[in-house]
């Protein structure tokens, strides 16, 4: 509340926040505009029968199921940025560009990511228009409609990417994350209504009250668990050697900590795992063969279903993929060798561990052990929606699972950013009042 | 081998720094409030947009 008051008092910050809200509202309104020439309900049935595609629909704010002009949302940008991050491991010049601190490299990286995002949006739009167009998605399967829909969806994705970058560069917060969060949150009211219809509506009053209290408690605990996963760290103690002060005096050793996050990859391993599982289903759908028996193991709609218990084996594949991708992500995104090297250069060391390779090995081991605990936590959250879906028939709930992890992490990240902006602005005000700045 | 690995894993778990209960409660409260308020506003925006779209198309 204090932060909100401080934002309102600060003219510049208030203006920026209001502009962000306006952009987000415009992005949301555009999600309701239908694409000309498509059967808007073509995808809704397919999405209902596949929870992995359901996440895609949630990330596009329902744009995919309603086939609006924002059908692709910011997902091509997110996919492109993940691919480029992975390509950094293969191409050293790209890795150099990614890790370089200078502004020119950062600008180049931004252009590469945005360009790839728009390129990927074009490829996705074209593939969908051709692949699903001939199966009835397009009202008339002609080159004109294929091109029209491709251009509209690509421009829609490009607009969202541009707005995301505008928010990140000129205003407040991470634009792409905010747009993604808004899209996910837009599904909350509908999902809550579905939950209410299935578990509460039509029940006896005592049972209904109990169900509402149970649902509220469960959701609060889920939020708390995600906050815990987000904020828990393993702090590695670091000691910096004292420096020579004058002829003989040596300053004392400084102590510090190197925090390792419990889930360094956040939702990326889960997104990778569910994408990999949904990929064969999507290919089969393109070919018009979506209900092959072995594919049901990969289709999360059949998991925890009492009628098909054998297909629940797919969950084990899903969990194994989450653990696998967690290790894959930390191996490519985190470099214990670089951390150890930087520590050595700045005169720091882990107590009891020699600098250089032993420190690098120690950090690598610690990161892997911590990530194992984090991956277990993430796997629990990722599987919860399927367990609930299997037992209650409620599928694709945005109030659970991956989407909730994204929502909570973006809210906490934005809160921290706003608090730091307010502190910075208060500090500047005090400096000005104190007359420390010359206003010539 | 497995016992040693399990001992090490539980050691890592005990070495973790968890946020305090009050911090967790505060952050959970903020997350729930922010998500709920935004979701309600979005529901209103979506309902309004749907009405306008149905009038136009």
Interface residues (C-beta under 8 A of the other chain):
Chain A: X25 X28 X29 X31 X32 X33 X34 X181 X182 X185 X186 X188 X189 X192 X219 X220 X223 X224 X226 X227 X228 X231 X232 X233 X234 X235 X259 X262 X366 X369 X370 X372 X373 X407 X408 X411 X412 X415
Chain B: X8 X9 X12 X13 X15 X16 X17 X18 X19 X23 X24 X25 X27 X28 X30 X31 X32 X34 X35 X36 X38 X39 X40 X42 X43 X45 X46 X49 X50 X53 X57
